[in-house]
Amino acid sequence: MRRPGTADRRDFLRLGAGSLGLSSLTSAASAMPASTPERGATSCIILFLVGGPSQLDTWDMKPAAPAEIRGPFRPVCTSVPGMQICEHFPRMAAMARRFSIVRSVSHDSSPIHETGQQLLQTGGLAQAGVELPHVGSVVAHQLGARRGMPPFVIVPGQIGNTGVNVGHGQGSGVLGHEYDPRFHPVASIHDRDLRRYGRTHFGRSCLQARRLVERGVQLVTVNMFDTVFDKVTWDCHADGVSLPTTLDDYRTTLCPTFDSGYSALLEDLHDRGMLDSTLVVAMGEFGRTPRLNARGGRDHWPAAWSILFAGGGVHGGQVIGATNHIGAEVRDRPVSPPEVSASILSALGLSVLPAQPIHELLG
């Protein structure tokens, strides 16, 4: 089993510099419309699960593993035969045919939040202070505005301090500030729809994202949290005051909050006839250690984790890839962060080389 590491800013810069090579710095900027004129999606919502959900306690459970590996939760069957997820996602379990799980995402760069945040949202790492653009900035650059709305919006605001003072991959990078995201704070919403989304900041943000897409925004990123410190997030070290989250918080708060917001978003998009044209991607920056730490929490683990795809031409009800018997490493169909960002752009009718989309998802 690979030992989780820690890294300071110098480690980040040293380890990150070799991710994709200098040529990748311009690959996203040179994205071109795909040759096929018909696109599966015309918009995308990215739910960024800041902190990094544990694969073993959400969507890749290992019930046969020892207790110190499998954790405290039980798997439940979903509406898709053979697909099981955590018991604390009951609404997701009932609608599993509308989303697919990729269980084999991994990277071998520094195991810190900022590395994963850059990789998942841009497809590469900053080099020599030069940052790659977020996929939303690529969309803004290539497709422009629609119906008078900004093409790329972040709700409710950008990611702040997550431990290392480097970029989080949410800007326009080499494309220039013209293609930066607009920020859309979430005001109090008094709406009967909110009952289904959950009366939480995340629920309100998901509802806001749906409304922005309806009005013409092409890519919306919802940051579930703006930091990993001094609040309950997916970063379940169980370290105490500054990193307080425990797996019990997954049970009482995080899983129910996500279950409500995510399920209501997919239901609403489907009921409005928008799901086929709206790609919804839910992802964190890495997974968590297979073995529980001494406090009953889990630490950073970029060697294997799960993300969710739905709508926008995605074939739902699939499980793509697999990890080994303790969720520690990818056993089948490894998926790299550049493939994830390429899949988002491909679904929107853009192609970026050298990365290719996850073809099993998009057909």
C-alpha positions in Angstrom: 0.0 0.0 0.0 1.3 3.4 -1.0 1.9 5.7 2.0 0.2 9.0 1.9 2.6 11.9 1.8 2.6 15.5 2.8 4.1 18.4 0.7 4.9 22.0 1.2 5.0 24.6 -1.6 8.5 23.6 -2.8 7.4 20.0 -3.1 4.3 21.1 -5.0 6.3 23.1 -7.6 8.9 20.3 -8.0 6.4 17.4 -8.3 3.9 19.3 -10.3 6.2 20.5 -13.0 6.4 17.1 -14.7 2.7 16.4 -15.1 2.0 16.8 -18.8 4.9 18.6 -20.3 5.2 22.2 -21.6 3.2 21.4 -24.7 0.1 20.9 -22.6 0.2 24.6 -21.5 -1.3 25.5 -24.9 -3.4 22.4 -25.6 -6.5 23.7 -23.9 -6.1 27.1 -25.4 -6.1 25.5 -28.9 -9.3 23.5 -28.4 -11.2 23.3 -31.6 -14.9 22.5 -32.3 -15.3 18.8 -32.8 -15.9 17.7 -36.4 -19.3 16.3 -35.6 -21.8 19.2 -35.7 -24.3 17.7 -33.3 -23.2 18.0 -29.6 -24.5 15.8 -26.8 -24.4 18.8 -24.4 -24.8 22.5 -24.7 -24.0 23.2 -21.1 -22.2 21.7 -18.1 -22.5 21.9 -14.4 -19.5 20.9 -12.3 -20.1 20.1 -8.7 -16.7 20.4 -7.1 -16.6 18.5 -3.8 -13.8 20.5 -2.1 -11.8 18.4 0.4 -11.9 15.1 -1.5 -14.7 12.5 -0.7 -13.6 9.1 0.5 -14.2 6.5 -2.2 -14.7 3.8 0.4 -17.4 5.7 2.2 -19.3 6.9 -0.8 -19.3 5.2 -4.3 -16.7 2.4 -4.1 -17.4 0.5 -0.9 -15.5 -2.6 0.1 -17.8 -4.5 2.5 -15.6 -7.6 2.5 -12.5 -5.7 3.7 -11.4 -5.6 7.4 -13.2 -3.0 9.6 -10.1 -0.7 9.6 -10.4 -0.6 5.8 -14.1 -0.7 5.0 -15.1 1.9 7.6 -18.5 2.2 9.4 -21.0 2.4 6.6 -22.9 -0.3 4.7 -23.5 -0.5 0.9 -27.0 -0.6 -0.5 -28.2 -1.8 -3.8 -29.3 0.8 -6.4 -31.8 0.7 -9.2 -29.0 -0.7 -11.4 -28.4 -4.4 -10.8 -24.9 -5.0 -9.4 -24.3 -1.3 -8.6 -23.9 -0.5 -4.9 -23.2 2.8 -3.1 -23.2 4.0 0.5 -26.4 3.6 2.5 -26.5 7.4 3.1 -27.3 8.2 -0.5 -30.9 6.8 -0.7 -32.2 9.2 -3.4 -29.1 8.5 -5.6 -29.6 4.8 -5.2 -33.1 5.1 -6.5 -32.1 7.1 -9.6 -28.8 5.3 -10.4 -29.8 4.8 -14.1 -29.4 8.6 -14.6 -25.7 8.7 -13.6 -22.5 6.7 -14.0 -19.6 6.2 -11.6 -16.0 6.3 -12.7 -14.2 4.4 -9.9 -10.7 4.4 -11.3 -9.5 8.1 -11.3 -5.9 8.5 -10.1 -2.8 10.7 -10.4 0.7 10.3 -9.1 1.5 13.9 -8.3 1.8 15.6 -4.9 -1.1 14.5 -2.6 -2.3 18.0 -1.7 -5.6 19.7 -2.4 -4.2 22.2 -4.9 -2.6 19.6 -7.1 -5.8 17.7 -7.5 -7.9 20.9 -8.0 -5.6 22.0 -10.8 -5.5 18.6 -12.5 -9.2 17.9 -12.4 -10.3 21.4 -13.6 -7.6 22.1 -16.2 -6.1 18.8 -17.1 -2.6 19.7 -16.0 -0.4 21.5 -13.5 0.9 25.1 -13.5 4.5 25.3 -14.6 7.0 28.1 -13.8 4.1 30.3 -12.6 2.1 29.7 -15.8 -1.3 28.3 -15.2 -3.6 26.3 -17.5 -7.2 27.5 -18.0 -10.2 26.0 -16.3 -12.3 24.0 -18.8 -14.9 26.8 -18.3 -12.4 29.4 -19.6 -11.8 27.2 -22.6 -15.5 27.0 -23.3 -15.7 30.8 -22.9 -12.8 31.2 -25.4 -14.1 28.9 -28.0 -17.9 29.2 -27.8 -18.4 32.7 -26.4 -21.5 34.0 -24.7 -25.0 32.8 -25.3 -28.3 34.7 -24.9 -26.4 37.5 -23.3 -25.2 35.5 -20.4 -21.6 35.0 -19.3 -20.3 31.6 -20.6 -18.5 30.6 -17.4 -19.8 31.2 -13.8 -18.7 30.0 -10.4 -21.2 29.6 -7.6 -21.0 30.9 -4.9 -17.4 31.9 -5.2 -13.9 30.7 -5.8 -11.9 28.2 -3.6 -9.9 30.0 -1.0 -7.3 28.6 1.4 -6.8 24.9 1.2 -3.3 24.7 2.7 -0.7 25.7 0.0 -0.5 29.2 -1.5 -0.8 28.3 -5.2 -3.6 28.4 -7.8 -6.7 26.1 -7.6 -7.2 25.8 -11.3 -10.3 28.0 -11.5 -9.0 30.9 -13.6 -8.4 31.6 -17.2 -4.6 30.9 -17.0 -2.8 31.4 -20.3 -6.0 32.6 -22.1 -6.1 35.9 -20.3 -8.5 37.6 -17.9 -11.1 38.2 -20.6 -12.0 34.5 -20.1 -12.1 34.5 -16.3 -15.2 33.2 -14.6 -17.9 35.4 -13.3 -18.9 34.8 -9.6 -22.5 34.5 -8.6 -23.1 34.6 -4.9 -26.1 32.6 -3.7 -28.8 34.7 -2.0 -31.5 33.4 0.2 -34.0 31.5 -2.0 -37.6 31.1 -0.9 -38.9 28.5 -3.3 -40.8 25.3 -2.8 -38.1 23.7 -5.0 -35.6 24.3 -2.3 -37.3 21.6 -0.1 -36.1 19.0 -2.5 -32.6 20.4 -3.0 -32.1 20.8 0.8 -32.1 24.0 2.8 -28.3 24.1 2.7 -25.8 26.3 1.0 -25.0 23.5 -1.4 -28.7 22.9 -2.1 -29.2 26.6 -2.9 -26.1 26.6 -5.1 -27.3 23.6 -7.1 -30.7 25.3 -7.6 -28.9 28.4 -8.7 -26.7 26.5 -11.1 -29.8 25.0 -12.8 -31.3 28.4 -13.2 -28.1 29.9 -14.7 -28.0 27.1 -17.2 -31.6 27.7 -18.1 -30.8 31.3 -18.8 -27.9 30.5 -21.1 -24.7 30.0 -19.1 -22.7 27.3 -20.7 -20.5 26.1 -17.8 -21.3 26.5 -14.1 -19.0 25.3 -11.3 -20.5 24.9 -7.9 -17.9 24.9 -5.2 -19.4 22.9 -2.3 -16.9 24.6 0.1 -14.4 27.5 -0.2 -11.9 26.0 2.3 -11.1 22.8 4.2 -10.4 24.5 7.5 -12.6 25.2 10.5 -15.7 23.7 9.0 -17.2 20.3 8.1 -16.0 19.4 4.5 -15.1 16.2 2.7 -11.5 16.4 4.2 -12.1 13.8 6.9 -8.8 13.7 8.7 -10.6 13.9 12.1 -7.7 16.1 13.3 -9.7 18.3 15.7 -10.3 22.1 15.6 -8.9 23.2 12.2 -9.6 20.0 10.3 -12.6 18.8 12.3 -14.4 16.5 9.9 -15.0 12.9 10.9 -16.7 10.0 9.1 -19.7 10.6 11.4 -20.0 14.0 9.7 -20.3 12.0 6.4 -23.3 10.2 7.9 -25.1 13.2 9.5 -24.3 16.0 7.2 -22.2 15.6 4.0 -23.8 12.5 2.4 -27.4 13.7 3.1 -26.5 17.2 1.8 -25.0 15.9 -1.4 -27.8 13.3 -1.9 -30.5 15.9 -1.8 -28.8 18.6 -3.9 -27.4 16.2 -6.6 -30.6 14.2 -6.9 -32.9 17.2 -7.1 -30.6 18.8 -9.7 -30.8 15.7 -12.0 -34.6 15.4 -11.4 -35.2 19.0 -12.3 -33.0 18.9 -15.4 -34.8 15.7 -16.5 -38.3 17.1 -15.8 -37.5 20.3 -17.8 -36.1 18.3 -20.8 -32.6 19.6 -20.1 -30.7 16.6 -18.8 -29.8 15.3 -22.3 -28.2 18.7 -23.1 -26.6 19.4 -19.7 -23.6 17.4 -18.5 -23.3 17.2 -14.7 -20.0 16.2 -13.3 -19.5 15.7 -9.5 -15.8 15.3 -8.4 -13.4 16.0 -5.7 -9.6 16.5 -5.9 -8.6 13.0 -4.7 -9.7 10.1 -2.6 -8.9 9.0 1.0 -6.5 6.5 2.5 -7.8 2.9 2.5 -6.8 2.4 6.1 -8.5 4.5 8.8 -6.0 6.7 10.7 -5.6 6.6 14.5 -8.5 9.0 14.9 -10.9 7.1 12.8 -10.6 9.5 9.8 -8.9 9.2 6.4 -6.1 11.2 4.9 -5.2 12.3 1.3 -5.0 9.5 -1.3 -4.6 10.4 -5.0 -4.0 6.8 -6.1 -7.7 5.9 -6.6 -11.0 7.6 -6.2 -14.5 7.9 -7.8 -16.3 10.7 -9.7 -19.8 10.9 -11.1 -21.0 11.8 -14.6 -24.7 12.4 -15.7 -26.6 13.9 -18.6 -25.2 15.5 -21.7 -24.9 12.4 -23.7 -23.5 10.2 -20.9 -24.8 6.6 -20.8 -26.2 6.3 -17.3 -26.2 3.3 -15.0 -22.6 2.4 -15.7 -19.7 1.6 -13.4 -16.4 2.4 -15.2 -13.1 1.1 -13.9 -12.4 -0.7 -10.6 -10.0 -0.6 -7.7 -8.5 -3.5 -5.8 -10.0 -5.2 -2.8 -9.2 -2.4 -0.4 -9.8 0.6 -2.7 -6.1 1.5 -2.6 -5.2 1.3 -6.3 -6.7 1.1 -9.7 -7.2 -2.5 -10.9 -9.1 -1.9 -14.2 -9.5 1.0 -16.7 -7.3 3.8 -15.1 -8.7 7.3 -15.8 -6.4 10.3 -15.6 -7.4 13.9 -14.8 -6.7 15.0 -18.4 -9.2 12.4 -19.6 -11.8 13.9 -17.2 -11.3 17.4 -18.6 -11.2 16.1 -22.1 -14.5 14.3 -21.5 -16.1 17.6 -20.4 -14.9 19.5 -23.4 -15.8 16.7 -25.8 -19.3 16.5 -24.5 -19.6 20.2 -25.3 -18.3 19.7 -28.8 -14.7 20.7 -28.3 -11.7 18.4 -28.8 -8.3 18.7 -27.0 -5.2 16.6 -27.7 -3.3 14.7 -26.4 -5.9 13.7 -23.8 -8.9 11.8 -25.1 -12.4 11.6 -23.5 -13.6 8.5 -21.6 -15.2 6.9 -24.6 -17.3 4.4 -22.5 -19.2 7.4 -21.1 -19.9 9.4 -24.2 -20.0 6.7 -26.8 
